[in-house]
């Protein structure tokens, strides 16, 4: 008789896979991608290293999944901040920057790993896809604001890359310097809002 996987077995497998993924996310949040060994992840998930490889083909595949899941959540937070209905563009821009910078400061090791840490080709591919998604929804927001007269006429794609690049570059110095902490969140937000408002020509 052919083996037939039961619903209980499937649930147990999904639960174990999620436990491994959660352990990997926790490890990356504290050690970055470079410090996230399969042995450490397995120990945190309370499984054998062999079990890790039963659910993920290799370490790169597991860490790419970590990037995809965590970055996907962060993208949605940023998108929701920028796409609030019935709110003017300048208010939404402030919300976007505050959310982006604030969450980066509160989870600075994970933010550094997601945004800047040198990583495997699999993770770099995910990082490129993330940037493209960021630029796409930010470009659409700029285009809408131009149509509504909230911004002067401009190339939304170029403006999006310029602004997000400025935000990321500014955060890089802050996230990697130990003298800056969560208390600097407000200062960074105010500076970036002023800079991006001027760069985009938003009405203040």
N, C-alpha and C positions, 0 to 999 in steps of 0.2 A: 504494500500500500504506500502510495506516495505521501511524503511528509507535507502536511498542510499547516501553515503558520496560523496560530490562533490569535484572536483579538487580544488576549491577555499577554501573549508573547510580544506582540507588536507594541503594546502600551509600555511593557517593561523595557523594551529596546529603546523606544523613544525617550523614556524617562532617563535611562542611563546616558544616552547621547546628549540630552540636555544638561545633565549633571556635568559631563565632561566639558561641554561648551561653556557653561557657567564658570567652571573652575578655570578655564583658559582665559575668560574675560577678566576674572578677578586677578589672575596672575599678570596679565598684560597691564592692568591698571596700576599695579605696584612695581613691576619690573620692566615694562616695555616689551616689545617683540623680541629683542635680542636676549633678554633674560628669561623668557618663557620657555623653559625646557619641557619636554614631554614627561619626564620623570616628576617634575614639580607639579605639573597639571594633573597627572595621574594620582599623585599622593593627595592632592587637595580634593579630587573627586572621589577618593577612596576606591580606586580601581587599579588594575594592573596596567603597565605600559602596553601590554598586548591588547587589552581591551580598548585602549585609545585608538590603536591602529585598526581595530575591528569596525570602528565607526567613521574614521577619517583615514584616508589613504596614506598620508604622511603629515609631518609637522607643518609644512607650508600650507597644506590644504586646511588644516585646523585653524591656523592663525589667519588665513584669508577669510575664513568664515567668521572669526572674531571681528575682523575689520568690517566685513559686510553687515553684520548684525548691529554692532555699536554705532558705526558711521550712519547706518540707515536711521537709527533712532535719533541721532543728533541732527540729521538732515531734516527730519520731520519737525523737530522743535523749532529749527530755524525757519522752515517754510511756514509753519503756523504763525510765527511772530510777524512775518512779512506779509502774509496774505489775510490779515484780519479784515473782514467785510465792514464797509461803512466807516472806515478810518482813513484819514488823510495820509499821504505818502510819507511825510516827515515823521509823523508819529509811528508809523509802521517801521520806518528805517531805524528809529531809535530803539524800538522793541527788538528788531532783528539784531542790532549790534550789541545791545545789552544781553540778549539771550546767548548769542554766539560767544562773546567775551566772558560773560559771567559763568557759563557752564565750563568753558575752558579753564578758568581759574580754579573752579571748585573741583575739577578732576584733571589737574594739570598734567599728571604723568600719562594718563590715557590720551589727553588732547595732544600732547607732544608726540606720542606714538602714532596717532592717527594722521596728524598733519605733517610731521617733519622727519620722524625717525627713518633712517635708511633701512630698507627692508627687502624681502625677496621679490622676484619678478611677479609672483602671484599677488602679493599685497600691493605692489606698485600699480598693477593693472586695476585693482579695486580702487586705489587712491585716485587714479586718473578718471575712472568712471564717476567717483564721488564729486570731483571738481566739475566735471561736465554737467552733472545734475544740479549742482549749486549754481553754476553760471546760467543754466537754462531757466530756472525759476526766477532768479534775480533779474535776468535780462527781460523776462516777461513782465515782471513788476515795473521795471523802468519804462518799458514800452507803453504799458497802460497809463502810467503817470504822465508820460509825454502826451498821450492822446487826451487826457483829462486836463491838460494845461498846468499840471502841478510841477512839471519839469520842462526846461527848454528843449527844443529839438536836438537830438543827439543819436549816436549809434548805440543802441541798447547793449549789443554784444560786447563792443569795446569798453563801454562804460562799466558793464558788469565785471569784466575781467580786471579792470583797473581798480575798482573799489574793493572787490574781494581780495585781490592781490595785496592791496594796502593794509587791509585788516589782518590778513594772515601774516604778513611780514612784520607788522607791529607786534602781534601776539608772539611771534617766534622769539624775539628778544626778551619778552616778559616771562614766557613760560620756562625758558631755559636758564633764567638768572635767579638764583636763590633769594636775592634780596627783595624780590617782588612776591607778594602773596595775595590772598583774596581781598584784602583791604584796598588793593590798587584797582579793583574792578571798576569802581565808580570813576576814577581818574581816567582810565583807559577808555571807558565808554564815552565820557564827555569829549575827550580829544578826538576819538574816531568819528563821533557824530558830527563834530564841527568840521573836520576834514572832509568827510564824505558829503556833507551838505553843500560845502563850497564846490567840491569836485563835480557834483551832479547838477549844481545850480538850483537846488531846491529852495522853495520859498520858506523862510524862517518866520 
